[in-house]
Amino acid sequence: MSAMTAEQQRFLVLAYSAEDWTTAEILLSDDGIKRAKEGQRGGNVRGEDFLYFETTGRGIGTYRLTRPAPNAYPQRVDERLVVPWTAVSAHRKTIPAATLDRLRAAQQECKDHSRRFPTPYPDLGVRKVGPSGDIHPDDRELYRQRMDAYQRDVVDVWRREHRALIDARRDAVLACLPLALDDEPADLLELLAATEP
């Protein structure tokens, strides 16, 4: 049985996006949760217990179980949009090993492919002049043609490959959060409406 409710699974997907690398990291390890918490406020707040979405517009953040003062940030959190990090950790233990392995492999493939992003400054075999390396006037048209070809044959190909890898990782994330697909709300407002008492 899942340690996260359907609403919590949907919220996790809506908060970070099923395509985001952070979602995969959160699902794969407690270290991923730690990095996500530190990233919420630049790493200067410790001891957070919940993931929440603050409806005042400041976005995703973390929320301490014991607030130091009545007016401590955040002042108001909609409890329907709160996911205990402990629930995420517990949920990981309910995910089949093969499903986690699939997510881990998809995450690694995305990381490895990101490292192979084509250089934005390829050597296109044109003459350059001056200390700043400006393109020689007689080679500017040749440079434009070769740059267009480089964009089409190298950069665009990389982007298509990476898009396919992100899609595969998204599918792996959603396989770990199966309840998020049950009548999934399109946005947070729909999620709020779906959880009205």
C-alpha positions in Angstrom: 0.0 0.0 0.0 1.2 3.5 -0.8 2.4 5.7 2.0 1.2 8.8 0.1 -2.4 9.6 -0.7 -3.5 10.2 -4.3 -3.7 14.0 -3.5 -0.2 14.0 -2.2 1.1 12.1 -5.2 -0.6 14.5 -7.5 0.7 17.5 -5.6 4.3 16.2 -5.8 3.9 15.9 -9.6 2.3 19.4 -9.9 4.8 21.0 -7.5 7.9 19.9 -9.4 6.6 18.4 -12.7 7.0 14.8 -13.5 9.7 15.9 -16.1 11.9 17.7 -13.6 15.1 15.9 -12.4 14.3 17.0 -8.8 11.2 14.8 -8.7 13.2 11.8 -9.7 15.9 12.6 -7.1 13.2 12.9 -4.4 11.8 9.6 -5.2 15.2 7.8 -5.5 16.8 8.7 -2.1 16.6 10.7 1.1 19.7 12.6 -0.2 17.4 13.8 -3.0 14.9 15.0 -0.5 17.7 16.8 1.4 18.9 18.6 -1.7 15.3 19.6 -2.5 14.8 21.0 0.9 18.1 22.9 0.8 17.2 24.3 -2.6 13.9 25.8 -1.4 15.5 28.7 0.5 19.1 28.7 -0.7 20.1 26.1 2.0 19.8 28.5 4.9 16.9 26.8 6.7 17.1 23.4 8.3 14.7 21.0 10.0 11.8 21.3 7.5 9.3 18.5 7.6 6.8 19.3 4.8 6.7 20.2 1.2 4.0 22.8 0.6 2.8 25.2 -2.0 2.2 28.7 -0.7 -0.9 30.2 -2.2 0.3 33.8 -1.7 2.4 33.4 -4.8 5.9 32.8 -3.5 5.8 29.3 -4.9 7.0 25.9 -3.6 8.7 25.9 -0.2 9.3 23.9 2.9 7.5 24.2 6.2 8.7 23.4 9.7 6.5 21.3 11.8 7.1 23.5 14.9 7.0 27.2 14.0 9.3 29.3 16.2 6.7 32.1 16.4 3.1 32.7 15.5 4.1 35.0 12.6 7.0 32.8 11.4 7.3 32.3 7.6 5.2 30.9 6.1 2.3 32.6 7.9 -0.4 30.5 6.1 -0.2 27.1 4.5 -3.1 25.3 3.0 -3.0 21.9 4.8 -4.5 20.3 1.7 -1.3 21.1 -0.1 1.1 19.7 2.4 3.2 16.5 1.8 5.3 15.2 4.8 8.8 14.3 3.6 8.5 11.3 5.8 5.6 10.1 3.7 7.7 10.4 0.6 10.5 8.4 2.2 8.0 5.7 3.3 6.4 5.7 -0.1 9.8 4.8 -1.7 9.8 1.6 0.3 6.5 0.6 -1.4 7.8 1.0 -4.9 8.8 -2.2 -6.6 12.6 -2.5 -7.1 12.3 -2.9 -10.8 10.3 0.4 -11.0 12.9 2.2 -9.0 15.7 0.7 -11.2 13.9 2.0 -14.2 13.7 5.5 -12.8 17.3 5.4 -11.7 18.4 4.3 -15.1 16.3 7.0 -16.8 17.7 9.7 -14.5 21.3 8.6 -15.2 20.7 8.6 -18.9 19.4 12.2 -18.7 22.4 13.3 -16.7 24.9 11.6 -19.0 23.2 13.1 -22.1 23.2 16.5 -20.5 27.0 16.4 -20.2 27.2 15.9 -23.9 25.5 19.1 -24.9 27.0 20.4 -28.1 29.4 23.3 -27.7 27.8 26.6 -28.6 31.1 27.7 -30.2 32.1 25.1 -32.7 35.1 25.4 -34.9 33.4 25.9 -38.3 36.6 26.4 -40.3 36.2 30.1 -41.0 38.8 32.9 -40.8 38.8 35.2 -37.8 40.4 38.6 -37.3 41.3 40.8 -34.4 41.9 40.0 -30.7 38.2 39.3 -30.2 38.1 36.7 -32.9 35.5 38.3 -35.1 34.5 36.5 -38.3 36.4 37.7 -41.3 34.0 39.8 -43.5 34.6 37.5 -46.5 33.6 34.4 -44.4 30.5 35.7 -42.7 28.1 34.1 -45.2 30.0 30.8 -45.1 29.9 31.0 -41.2 26.1 31.6 -41.3 25.6 28.6 -43.6 27.8 26.3 -41.5 26.2 27.5 -38.2 22.8 26.8 -39.6 23.9 23.3 -40.6 25.5 22.8 -37.2 22.3 23.8 -35.5 20.2 21.5 -37.6 22.5 18.5 -37.7 24.0 18.6 -34.2 22.1 20.8 -31.8 18.6 20.0 -32.9 19.4 16.3 -33.0 20.7 16.5 -29.4 17.6 18.4 -28.3 15.3 15.7 -29.8 17.3 12.9 -28.2 17.1 14.7 -24.8 13.4 15.3 -25.2 12.9 11.6 -25.6 15.0 10.9 -22.5 13.1 13.4 -20.5 9.8 11.7 -21.7 11.2 8.3 -20.6 12.1 9.7 -17.2 8.7 11.3 -16.8 7.0 8.0 -17.5 9.3 6.3 -14.9 8.4 9.0 -12.3 4.7 8.5 -12.9 5.2 4.7 -12.6 6.4 5.4 -9.1 3.4 7.6 -8.4 0.6 5.6 -9.9 -2.2 7.3 -8.0 -1.2 10.7 -9.5 -2.7 9.5 -12.8 -6.1 8.8 -11.3 -8.2 11.8 -12.6 -5.1 14.0 -12.4 -6.0 17.7 -11.9 -4.5 20.0 -14.5 -3.3 22.5 -11.9 -3.2 23.4 -8.2 -6.6 25.1 -8.2 -8.2 21.9 -9.5 -6.4 20.0 -6.9 -7.7 22.3 -4.2 -11.2 21.9 -5.5 -10.8 18.1 -5.6 -9.8 18.0 -2.0 -12.7 20.2 -0.7 -14.4 18.5 2.3 
